[in-house]
Amino acid sequence: MDRATQYTYNPALYTCKGDWPGTPVDGSGRFINHEYPYIPTLSSVLKWKLGPKPQQQEKEADTFRLTTRHDTHFIHDTADCIVWLGHASFFIRLAGINILIDPVFYDIPLTHRYTPSPFTPETLPPLDYLLISHDHRDHCQEESVKRVMALHPPAAVLTGLQMEKLLRPWVGRAPVQMAGWYQQYTTTPNLNIYFLPTRHWAKRGLNDTNKRLWGAFVLQSEHHTLYFSGDTGYGSHFADARAAFPSIDVAIIGVGAYKPEWFMHPVHISPTDAVRAFHDLGSKVLVPMHYGTFNLSDEPIGEPIRVLRALEREGKIHGKLRVLDPGENYGFE
């Protein structure tokens, strides 16, 4: 696999890490993880799909389902809040600014959805920013993005490098800012938003592997700092994020789609490693995501949250575990 031959960034945006050379790109023009370069192979996918499924019966028997709430207070309120919309989709309000992250309101082809979104795009209050962490269809859904932007045309789109060509037909004339890792978007003065590294990959078609950048977000107001992990495997980027942002209040971290671990661990984080990442970040509150909504992997649907609850009972989570129901309004208490 190619190593970095050049480093790139958006010259219009500020880079918040002084010693950072830019986002690494290989000789084929593909973005690469700075610590663990990764491109999945067809042979590994077939090995997973055709290989043994030791938890198949347990998965089929698992009756766990997320409990959906329809708490509409956030629509008319002005207080800071986090509302989980299922999977990796969130409505967040900080400093009076309304933000939507990775909206997927509808079904994904060939992927079973266990729990519908608690709200529709029509339900949401006026949006200021739409954040897209990467191009995978369970985070970047054409139908959802089109509908959101049709209803909220003033919203600006914040995403990673080389994403505009994909998004432009969906978002019309909305402004699109594309950041490299450790870059700060140009936003309203009372809210800072940054794009940080994750350990993942990108692909939507046959010949576009890693041609668009993936990443995490940090949202920072006067009173709160929030970390959104996007999709990621475990790595040193969590400790690096803490070095850059030493006072993270809430860390939203994926905990599902991690089995079989031999295949998934480079790109998705297990509940146990999510707790390690939470500790690396030095955050006060852990909000798990990326579980319970779609059938993406081999673990039983309720396993991620059962593992987290067991770690909590054993005193192995050094901070607060805040498990949200889809549609619940969390007010940073």
TAKA-V800738 format. One record per pair of residues at least 24 apart in sequence whose ideal C-beta (glycine too) atoms are under 10 Angstrom apart, sorted by the first residue. I is the first residue (numbers start at 1). J is the second residue. Records with the same first field share a line. If there is no record, write none. Layout:
I=J / J
//
This chain:
1=26 / 30 / 32 / 37 / 38 / 39
2=26 / 27 / 28 / 29 / 30 / 32 / 37 / 39
3=27 / 32 / 37
4=31 / 32 / 33 / 34 / 37
5=29 / 32
7=34 / 180 / 181
8=161 / 162 / 180 / 181 / 213
9=161 / 179 / 180 / 181 / 182 / 183
10=160 / 161 / 177 / 178 / 179 / 180 / 183 / 185 / 195
11=180 / 183
12=177 / 178 / 179 / 183 / 186
13=177 / 178 / 179 / 180 / 182 / 183 / 184 / 185 / 186 / 194 / 195
14=179 / 182 / 183 / 184 / 185 / 186 / 192 / 194
15=179 / 180 / 181 / 182 / 183 / 184 / 194
16=181 / 182 / 183 / 184 / 192 / 194 / 195 / 196 / 218 / 244 / 245
17=181 / 182 / 183 / 194 / 196 / 197 / 240 / 241 / 243 / 244
18=182 / 244
19=182
20=180 / 181 / 182 / 183 / 197 / 240 / 244
22=161 / 180 / 181 / 182 / 183
23=160 / 161 / 179 / 180 / 181 / 182 / 183 / 195 / 197 / 213 / 215
24=180 / 181 / 197
25=161 / 162 / 180 / 210 / 211 / 213
26=210
28=209 / 210 / 211
29=162 / 210 / 211
30=201 / 202 / 208 / 209 / 210 / 211 / 212
31=160 / 161 / 162 / 180 / 181 / 200 / 201 / 202 / 209 / 210 / 211 / 212 / 213 / 214 / 215
32=201 / 210
33=197 / 198 / 199 / 200 / 201 / 210 / 214 / 232 / 233 / 235 / 237 / 266 / 267
34=181 / 197 / 199 / 235 / 236 / 237 / 240
35=197 / 199 / 233 / 235 / 236 / 237 / 240
36=199 / 200 / 233 / 234 / 235 / 236 / 237 / 265 / 266 / 267
37=199 / 201 / 210 / 266
38=199 / 200 / 201 / 210 / 233 / 266 / 267
39=201 / 203 / 209 / 210 / 266
40=201 / 203 / 209 / 263 / 266 / 267
44=262 / 263
45=263
47=260 / 262 / 263
48=259 / 260 / 262 / 263 / 264 / 297 / 298
49=263
51=260 / 262 / 263 / 298
52=260 / 298
53=259 / 260 / 298
54=259 / 260 / 298
55=259 / 260 / 298 / 299 / 300 / 303
56=298 / 300
57=300
58=298 / 299 / 300 / 302 / 303
59=259 / 295 / 297 / 298 / 299 / 300 / 301 / 302 / 303
60=300
61=300
62=299 / 300 / 301 / 302 / 303 / 306
63=300 / 301 / 302
64=114 / 291 / 292 / 300 / 301 / 302 / 303 / 304 / 305 / 306
65=114 / 115 / 292 / 301 / 302
66=114 / 115 / 116 / 118 / 291 / 292 / 293 / 301 / 302 / 305 / 323 / 324 / 325 / 326 / 327
67=115 / 292 / 325 / 326 / 327 / 328
68=115 / 116 / 117 / 118 / 119 / 325 / 326 / 327 / 328
69=118 / 324 / 325 / 326 / 327 / 328 / 329
70=118 / 119 / 123 / 326 / 327 / 328
71=118 / 119 / 325 / 327 / 328 / 329 / 330
72=118 / 119 / 123 / 125 / 327 / 329
73=329 / 331
74=98 / 119 / 123 / 124 / 125 / 327 / 328 / 329 / 330 / 331
75=119 / 123 / 124 / 125 / 329
76=125
77=125 / 329 / 331
78=125
79=329 / 331 / 332
80=221 / 223 / 224 / 226 / 330 / 331 / 332
81=328 / 329 / 330 / 331 / 332
82=224 / 226 / 228 / 250 / 252 / 285 / 287 / 322 / 324 / 328 / 329 / 330 / 331 / 332
83=118 / 119 / 124 / 324 / 326 / 327 / 328 / 329 / 330
84=117 / 118 / 252 / 287 / 288 / 289 / 293 / 323 / 324 / 325 / 326 / 327 / 328 / 329 / 330
85=117 / 118 / 119 / 120 / 123 / 124 / 144 / 289 / 293 / 326 / 327
86=113 / 114 / 115 / 116 / 117 / 118 / 119 / 289 / 290 / 291 / 292 / 293 / 294 / 325 / 326 / 327
87=113 / 115 / 117 / 138 / 139 / 254 / 256 / 257 / 289 / 290 / 291 / 292 / 293 / 294 / 296 / 326
88=133 / 134 / 136 / 138 / 139 / 228 / 229 / 230 / 231 / 252 / 254 / 256 / 289 / 290 / 291 / 293 / 294
89=117 / 118 / 119 / 138 / 139 / 141 / 144 / 289 / 293 / 326
90=131 / 226 / 228 / 252 / 287 / 289 / 324 / 330
91=119 / 123 / 124 / 125 / 127 / 327 / 329
92=129 / 131 / 217 / 219 / 224 / 226 / 228 / 250 / 252 / 330
93=125 / 128 / 221 / 329 / 331
94=190 / 191 / 192 / 193 / 219 / 220 / 221 / 222 / 223 / 224 / 225 / 226 / 332
95=188 / 189 / 190 / 191 / 192 / 219 / 220 / 221 / 222 / 223 / 224
96=128 / 188 / 190 / 191 / 221
97=127 / 128 / 129 / 187 / 188 / 190 / 191 / 193 / 219 / 221
98=124 / 125 / 126 / 127 / 128 / 129 / 130 / 152 / 155
99=127 / 128 / 129 / 130 / 131 / 155 / 158 / 187 / 191 / 193 / 217 / 219 / 226 / 228
100=124 / 127 / 128 / 129 / 130 / 131 / 132 / 144 / 145 / 148 / 152 / 155
101=129 / 130 / 131 / 132 / 133 / 139 / 158 / 217 / 219 / 228 / 230 / 252 / 289
102=130 / 131 / 132 / 133 / 134 / 136 / 138 / 139 / 140 / 141 / 144 / 145 / 217 / 228 / 230 / 231 / 289 / 290
103=127 / 130 / 131 / 132 / 139 / 140 / 141 / 143 / 144 / 145 / 147 / 148 / 149
104=136 / 137 / 138 / 139 / 140 / 141 / 143 / 144 / 145 / 293 / 294
105=141 / 143 / 144 / 145 / 147 / 148
106=141 / 142 / 143 / 144 / 147
107=141 / 143 / 294
108=136 / 137 / 138 / 141 / 143 / 293 / 294 / 295 / 296
109=137
110=137 / 295
111=137 / 138 / 293 / 294 / 295 / 296
112=293 / 294 / 295 / 296 / 301
113=138 / 293 / 294 / 295
114=292 / 293 / 294 / 295 / 301
115=292 / 293 / 294 / 301 / 325 / 326
116=293 / 326
117=144 / 293 / 326 / 327
118=325 / 326 / 327 / 328
119=326 / 327
120=144 / 147 / 151
121=145 / 146 / 147 / 148 / 149 / 150 / 151 / 152
122=147 / 148 / 151
123=151 / 327
124=148 / 151 / 152
125=152
126=151 / 152 / 154 / 155
127=151 / 152 / 153 / 154 / 155 / 156
128=152 / 154 / 155 / 156 / 187 / 188 / 191
129=155 / 156 / 157 / 158 / 177 / 185 / 187 / 188 / 191 / 193 / 219
130=155 / 156 / 157 / 158 / 159 / 167 / 171 / 174 / 176
131=156 / 157 / 158 / 159 / 185 / 193 / 195 / 217 / 219 / 228 / 230
132=157 / 158 / 159 / 160 / 163 / 166 / 167 / 171 / 176 / 212 / 214 / 215 / 217 / 230
133=158 / 159 / 160 / 163 / 195 / 198 / 200 / 213 / 214 / 215 / 216 / 217 / 228 / 229 / 230 / 231 / 232
134=159 / 160 / 163 / 198 / 200 / 201 / 202 / 203 / 204 / 212 / 213 / 214 / 215 / 216 / 230 / 231 / 232
135=159 / 160 / 162 / 163 / 166 / 167 / 201 / 202 / 203 / 204 / 205 / 208 / 210 / 211 / 212 / 213 / 214
136=200 / 201 / 202 / 203 / 204 / 212 / 214 / 230 / 231 / 267
137=203 / 204
138=231 / 257 / 290 / 293 / 294 / 296
139=214 / 230 / 231 / 290
140=166 / 167 / 170 / 202 / 204 / 212
141=170
142=166 / 167 / 169 / 170 / 204
143=170
144=170
145=169 / 170 / 171 / 174
146=170 / 171 / 172
149=173 / 174
156=185 / 186 / 187 / 188
158=185 / 186 / 187 / 193 / 194 / 195 / 217
159=185 / 195 / 212 / 213 / 214 / 215 / 217
160=195 / 198 / 202 / 212 / 213 / 214 / 215 / 230
161=195 / 211 / 212 / 213 / 214 / 215
162=202 / 208 / 210 / 211 / 212 / 213
163=202 / 211 / 212 / 213 / 214
164=212
165=208 / 211 / 212
166=202 / 204 / 205 / 208 / 211 / 212
167=212
178=212 / 213
179=213 / 215 / 217
180=213 / 215
181=213 / 214 / 215 / 216 / 237 / 240
182=215 / 218 / 240 / 241 / 244
183=215
184=218 / 220
185=217
187=219 / 220
190=221 / 222
191=219 / 220 / 221 / 222 / 224
192=218 / 219 / 220 / 221 / 222 / 225 / 245
193=217 / 218 / 219 / 220 / 226 / 228
194=218 / 219 / 220 / 227 / 241 / 244 / 245
195=230
196=227 / 228 / 229 / 230 / 232 / 237 / 238 / 240 / 241 / 244 / 245
197=230 / 232 / 235 / 236 / 237 / 238 / 240 / 241
198=229 / 230 / 231 / 232 / 233 / 235 / 237 / 238 / 241 / 254 / 267 / 269
199=230 / 231 / 232 / 233 / 234 / 235 / 236 / 237 / 238 / 265 / 266 / 267 / 268 / 269
200=229 / 230 / 231 / 232 / 233 / 266 / 267 / 268
201=231 / 233 / 266 / 267
202=231
214=267
216=241 / 251 / 252 / 253
217=252
218=244 / 245 / 248 / 251
219=250 / 252
220=245 / 247 / 248 / 249
221=249
223=249 / 332
224=248 / 249 / 250 / 332
225=249 / 250 / 251 / 283 / 284
226=250 / 251 / 252 / 283 / 285 / 287 / 332
227=251 / 252 / 253 / 277 / 278 / 281 / 283 / 287
228=252 / 253 / 254 / 287 / 289
229=253 / 254 / 255 / 269 / 274 / 277 / 278 / 281 / 289 / 290
230=254 / 289 / 290
231=257 / 267 / 268 / 269 / 290
232=266 / 267 / 268 / 269 / 273 / 274 / 277 / 290
233=258 / 264 / 265 / 266 / 267 / 268 / 269 / 270 / 273 / 277
234=265 / 266 / 268 / 269 / 270 / 272 / 273 / 274 / 276 / 277 / 280
235=266 / 269 / 273 / 277 / 280
236=280
237=277 / 280 / 281
238=269 / 273 / 274 / 276 / 277 / 278 / 279 / 280 / 281 / 282 / 283
239=277 / 279 / 280 / 281 / 282
240=280 / 281
241=277 / 280 / 281 / 282 / 283
242=279 / 280 / 281 / 282 / 283
243=282
245=281 / 282 / 283
246=281 / 282
247=282 / 283 / 284
248=278 / 281 / 282 / 283 / 284 / 285
249=283 / 284 / 285 / 332
250=281 / 283 / 284 / 285 / 286 / 287 / 319 / 320 / 322 / 330 / 332
251=277 / 278 / 279 / 280 / 281 / 282 / 283 / 284 / 285 / 286 / 287 / 288 / 319
252=283 / 285 / 286 / 287 / 288 / 289 / 290 / 322 / 324
253=277 / 278 / 281 / 283 / 286 / 287 / 288 / 289 / 290
254=288 / 289 / 290 / 291 / 304
255=286 / 287 / 288 / 289 / 290 / 291 / 292 / 303 / 304 / 305 / 307 / 308 / 323
256=288 / 289 / 290 / 291 / 292 / 293 / 294 / 296 / 297 / 299 / 301 / 302 / 303 / 304 / 305
257=290 / 291 / 294 / 295 / 296 / 297 / 298 / 299 / 304
258=290 / 291 / 296 / 297 / 298 / 299 / 303 / 304 / 307
259=297 / 298 / 299 / 300 / 303 / 304
260=297 / 298 / 299
261=297 / 298 / 299
263=297 / 298
264=296 / 297 / 298 / 299
268=296 / 297
270=299 / 303 / 304 / 307
271=299 / 303 / 304 / 305 / 306 / 307 / 308 / 309 / 310 / 311
272=304 / 307 / 308 / 310 / 311 / 316
274=304 / 307 / 308 / 311 / 317
275=307 / 308 / 311 / 312 / 316 / 317 / 318 / 319 / 321
278=317 / 318 / 319 / 321
279=316 / 317 / 318 / 319
281=319
282=318 / 319
283=318 / 319 / 320
284=318 / 319 / 320 / 322 / 332
285=319 / 320 / 321 / 322 / 330 / 332 / 333
286=312 / 317 / 318 / 319 / 320 / 321 / 322 / 323
287=320 / 321 / 322 / 323 / 324 / 330
288=321 / 322 / 323 / 324
289=324
291=323
292=325 / 326
293=326
//
